[in-house]
Structure formats: C-alpha cells, structure tokens
C-alpha cells in the first residue's frame, strides 16, 4: 500500500479516521492524567521538588533513548508498535487505580514517556502510507488539533474529576483511553517496512540515520531549529503563571485568559493551514512561522497589558501550529520510509532538549533577567533560528533550481 492508493477524502479514509479518533481520546485521557498525577504528588509531598522530578522523568528518557528508539520504530512492525505501546502504558496507569504510592506514580510516568517515544514517531512515520500525499498537510494539522483540543478541555475535565472523585478515578479514565486507541488502531492498515534485524546492526542503523542528516542540510535544520522554536513556548509554559501575576498583574484569571488566547490562536492556525494546504512550500512556511513565533513571544515578554499579551500569545499559538505541521510534513516528504522513524525520534529528542535548555536558562537567569526578560530573550532566540532556516531553505532551493 502506498500513499497514492488512498485518494479518498480524509473523512472517508477508513485508516485515518480511527487513528485520529483514537489520538483524540488518548490525548484527552493524557491531560486528565497529567492533572491527576501532579495534583496527587503535590498533595502527598507538598514539595515543588517532587514535581520537578516528575517533569524530569518525562524529559530525560527522550534525551537519552530517543535516537535508539527510532531504530526500533524503523525495524519493527509499525502497526504492532501502535497497538502494543498503548497497551503496555494502560497496564501501568491502570495499576494506579488500585495502588498509588508515589514511587509507582513515577514509574507510571516513565512508562507513559517511553510508550509515547515509540508511539509518536511510529504515527508520524506511518502517516504517508495511511493518507494520500495531497492530504498530508490536512492530516498532520488535524492530528495536532487533537493536542490543542485536549489542552483546552482535558485539563478542565481532569480538575473536575480529581476534585469530585479523586486521582485514582482519573488514572482509570486515562488507562481506558489507552485501551481505546489500541483497539482503534487494530482496524488501521499500515505499510510495513522493516521487521527483522540483528542486534549487532543497531549501531549501524543509528549511524545510517546520522549520515542521512549530515548529507541533507534542510532536514537537519528542520530537526535542530525545531528545538529552538520549542525553546520559546517552553519558557512561557514554565513562567506563564508568574508572568501573568508579577508582570501583567492579572492574577490566575489572567493566566487562564492567556491560555485561552493561545488555544484560540492554535485553532486559527489550524484552519489557515488546512485552507492553504499544498499551495505553499513547507520549508518556507517552517522558516517564516518560526520567525513570527519568536517575534510574538518576544513581544509577549515586552507586553505590560493583558490584551496585548493575549494577542501576542494568540499569534504565537497560530504560528506554532503552522510551524509544527510544516516540520512534520517536510520530514514525511523528504525522508525515505525506511529512515523516517529514526529521524522523527531524533527530532523529538531535540525538542525535549530545547525544553530542557529553557529550564536551565530559567534557573540560571531568573534572578538577573527577570521573568519578562527571559520570555523576551527566548523569543529572540527562536526568531534568529527562523532566519537561519530561511537562509538554508533559500540556498537549498538555489542549488536545485539555479
């Protein structure tokens, strides 16, 4: 099965619809679980350090294991990966319904992280065999919308469920959501690429991905610049509540309004991306939206009024949506099928490296630069990265079309 064999519209594609529906259910469950885990750990420990540890368990496995996971995503059956990974996570999360010591919650969070490390690259790598080439942009946009919708509604649902029924009930909801996506994926036909390989070839296959990046500068720049683009919104995610209270003097309500602006901007960006699909070059869209994303975050850092900050954050949300869809689509179009899992895994590792670097910058510079200064600088870094990618894209185009 090839991408060209799936010309039907997405809403009639019997492979994409169950996968997308499963992603929506699973992402909603993840946000419910996110609220439950962090609320439960803080209630039991009353320690911000414990929450930092929970966050690091989400980041560190991606940094250490990400590229190696990509090797196995490429050599294993992608459909089996898409089914087995959520089933394993469901087992760990479901156990929290019955016993939930803090140590087991940390173990479950590690299982979620590792499961996502296999699942997410497999989805992105398999997408070109699930939908037609002309539908890739639309499919990637709809896939990212599941995250936006889940952020808006899953967090609220998690807060209500934890308050009304307790954290174990929310853990059970998340476990069911993982079972749901595993069941839905069983109906999806996925092209299989490489299933068997020797253990001795792991290093060779890893180096094969590295060599590909060394010889394809546009893909390399998409992977590395993506981390710098993540750097800006990651800083705001960490500092958002402090920024709303100490800089905008808008309190918790103001932070909620800021997040609403981000979500609304993301939805607008999704609509725009679907409307202009296949009419713009993804490399230029990736670079230009990276510049605009950085500029919007920098403006946000300079804002001292809530309306201006909401507008800037909304623009950042829209640019993040278009930028992310462009990056995924570029990799899907440019990277051979047998290497795609590795490249997506490396990209995910770089994204988490960007989030980790933003945390280090905040820890090192908060006392010197202040909250607003840190947000402004992170935006400026993203804007410069966008200019860099734009230059690479222009040079690559001139080389192939002198």
N, C-alpha and C positions, 0 to 999 in steps of 0.2 A: 504494500500500500504506500503510495506517495502522496505528497500534498496536493498534486494536481488531480488526484482521484476524488477529492472532496469539494466539488464546486458548489454544493448546496449552500444557501444562506445559513448563517450561524444558528439561527433559531430553529432550523430544521436539521442541523447536524447531530446525528444520534450519538456521536462520540464526544462532541464538545459540551453539549447541554448537561449531561450527567456529571461530567468533570467539573464544570463551572458551578453547578448547583451544590456539589459536594464541597467545593472550596468555600462557597458562601457559608454553608452550615458549619464547616470546620473552623473558619476564621471567627465566626460569632462565638463558638464554643471556646476558642483560644482567649478571646478578650474577657469572657466571663471568668475563665480560669485564672487569667492574669490578675484581675481584681481580687479574686478569692485567695490566691496564693500570697500576694503582697499584704493584703489585709490580715490574713491569718498569722503570717510570720511576724508582722509588726505587733499584733495583739499579744502574741505569745512571748516575744522577746523585748518589746519596747526599745528596739535598737535599730538605728538607721544603718549601722554597720552590717547588720544581718541582711538588710535589703540590698546593700551594695554587693554583698556576697552572692545573693540570688541573681543579681544582674550580671555579675562576672561569670557565673555558671552558664549564662546564655551567650556570652561573648567569647570566652576563652576557647571552648571546643571548636568554634568556627575558625579561629585564628590558627590553631594547632593542626586540626584534622581536615579542614576544608579541601585543600588540593588532593589529598589522598582519597577522600570520599568521592571526588569527581572521577577518579579512575574506576571505582567500582560501579558508579552510575553508568559509565560507558560500557563496562564489560558484562554487567548483569542484565537480565530482562527488565526493561523499564516498567512494564505493566506489573510484574511481581513486586518491584520496588514500591510502586504506587499503592499496592494493596497491603504489603507486609509492614511497611514503615508505620502507617497509622494504627494497625492492629497492635503492634508492639507498644506504641505510646498509650493506646487505650488501656492496655494491661496495667501499666504503671500508674496512670492517672486514676483509673478505676479503683485501684487498691486504696487510694486516699479516702474513698468514701467510708471505708471500714476502719482503717488505722491511719492516723495522720500525725505522727511525730515530726518535728522539724527536719530531722535528718532525711526522712523519707520524702518530704516535700522537695528538698534539694535534689535528691536522686530523681524524682519525677521530672523536675525542671531540666535536669541534664538529659533525661530520656526524650523530652519534648524537643530540646535543641538538636540532639543527634538525629532524631526522626526527621525533623524539618531539613536537616543538612542533606539527607538522602532524597526526601520527597520533593523539595522545591526545585533543585536542578533537574530532577527527572521530569517534572511537569514542563519546565521551560524547554528542555532538550527534545521532548516528545511532541511539543505543540505543532511544529511544521508537518508532522505526519498525521495530525488529527484534523487540521483545518487547511483549506486551500491557501496558497501563497498570497492571494489578494485579500484574504481575510485575517492575515496575521496581526496587523495593527489593531483591528477591531477586537480580535480575541485577546490580545495582550492587554488592551485597555479594559475590557470587561473583567479580566482576571484581577487587575489591580483595583478595580472598583470594589471587589469583594472586601478588600482590606479597608478601604475608606468607609464603606457602609458598616463594617464590623466595628471600626473605631468609634463611629458615631453612636451605634445602637448597642453593641456588645458591652462596652464599658458601663453604660447606664443599666443594662439588664443585670450585669454582674453585681453592681452595687445594690440593686433592689433585691436580688436573690440571696446575696450574702446576708443582708440585713434581715430579711424575712425568714430564711430557712437555714442559714449558716453556711460556712465554707464547704463542708462535705457534700452538700446538695449541689453546689456549683461544680465541684470536682466531677460529680456524676454526670452532669449535663455535658461537660467537656469530653468525658470518656465516650458518651453516646455519640457525640458529634464526630469523633474519630472513627467509630464503628460505621457511622453513616457514610462517610466519604470512602472508606474501604469497600463498602457494599456497592456504592455507585460506580466506582472505578472498575469493578468486575465486568460491567457492561460495555466498557470502552475498548475499542480496538486500537492497539498501539504497535507501530512498527518496531520490530526487534532488530538490534544492530549487532551487538557482540555479547555472547552469553558466557563462553568459557575462555579461560586464560590461565596460565601458570602463575603461581605465587612469585616466581623469580622474575616475572616480567613487570611487576608493579613499578619498580624504579624506571624501567624503560618507558612504560606508558606515561608516567608522570613527566619524564623528560621530553616525551613527544609533545605533550601539551605546552611545556615551557618553550621548546623550539618553535612551535607554531606562533606563540606570542612574540617571540624575537623576530620573526620574519614577516609579521603582519602588524605594522605600526598602528593602523586605525583601530583594530580590535584591542591592541594593548592599551591604547589611550582611552578607549571606552571603559575598559576594566579598571584602570588606575584612576582616571578622572572621576569615575563614579564614586570612589571613596571620598574624594574631595567634595563632591556635590552632597554626599551624605553628611559630611562634616558640619555643614551649616545648619540644616534642620535638626541634627542630633544635638547640637549645642542648645538650640532653642527648646527641644523637648526636655532637656535636663534643667534648664534655667527658667522655663516658661512661667511657673508659678511665682518664682522670686521676681522675675521681670514685671509681671502684672502687678505685684503688690508694692515693690520698692521703687520701681521706675515710673510706672503708669498710675500708681496709687488707686488701682481699680479693684483690688481685693480678689477673692476667689471667684466671685461672679465675673469679674473682668477676664480672668483666665479662661473661664468657660466660654465667654464670648469670643475670645481669641481662637480657641479650638474650633468653635463653630465657623469662624471665618476661614480657617484652614480647610475644614471639611467641605465647605461650600465651594472654595476655590478649586479643590481637587475634583469635585463633581463637574464644575465648569470646564476644567482642563480635559476631563474625560470626554465630555460632549464635543469639545473642539477637536480633539484627536480623532474621534470617530468621524467627524464631519470632513476633515481634511485628509483622511487616510489615503495612502497611495498617490497623493498629489504633492507631497513634499519629500525631500531627501532626509532619511533618518539621521544621517551623520550631521547635517547642518542643524536639524531640529534639536539634536542632542547637545550640540555646542551652544547654540543660541539660547536655549532654555536654561542651560547651566549658567550662562552669564546673567540672564534675567533672574534666575533663582537667587544667585549670590547677591545681586543688587537689591532684590526685595528684602532679603534677610538683613543686609547692611542698613537699608532704610528703616526696617523694623527696629534695629538697635538704636537708631538715632531718633526714633519717634518718642514723643512725650505726651501724646494724646491717644486715647483709646481708639477713636475712629480711624486715625491714620495708621495705627498699629494693626488694626483688624484688616484694613485694606491691603497693607503690605504683606501680612501673613496669608491673606487670601490669594494674592498674586503668587506668593511662594508655593502655596499648595497646588495651584494650577500648573506652574512651571515644573514642580516635582513630578506630577502625574505625566505630563508630556515627555519629560526627560527620561523617566523610568521606562515608559513604553518604547521610546525610541531606542534606548540602550538594549533592551531585551530583543526587539525586532532586528536590530543591526546584527547582534550576535547570531540570531537564528538564521539570518540570510547569508552571513559571511562565513560562518564556521561549518566545516563538514560535519555530517551527522555523527560520525564515529568519535569526534573530538568534543562535541557540544557539551556533554555532561561535565567534562573537566574544566572547560572554560567558564561555564556558569558557576561551578563550585569555587573556582579561583575568584571570580567576580564577587561572590557572596562573602568570601574571606576578606577581600579588600574593603567591602562595605562595612563589615564589622570592625576592621582595623580603623576605618575612618571614625566610627562611633567611639572606639576605644581611645583614639587620639584626642577626640573632642573632650572626653572625660579627663584626660591628662592635662589638657590646656586649661580646663576649668579649675582643676585642683591647683595648678601652678600659678595661674594668673588672676584668680578671683580677687585676691587682696590688692593687686596692683592696678588691674584694668577695670575692675568693677563689672557688674552684670551687663550693663549696656555696652560697654567696651568690648567684652568677649563676644557678644552676639554680633556686633558690627564687624569685628575682625574675622569671625568665621564666615560671614557673608562675603567679605572682600576676598578671602582665600578661594571660595567657590567661584566667584566672578573671574578671577585670574585663571583658574583651571579651565573655565569655559573658553576664554580667549586662546589658551594653549591648544585645546582640542579643535577649535575653529581653524587655527593655523595648520594643524596636522591634516585636517579634512581637506583643506584647500590644496595643500601640497600633494596629497594622495590623488586628488582629482586631476590636478595638472599633469601628474606623472602618467596617468592612464588616458587622459584626453588632452594632449599637448596642443 
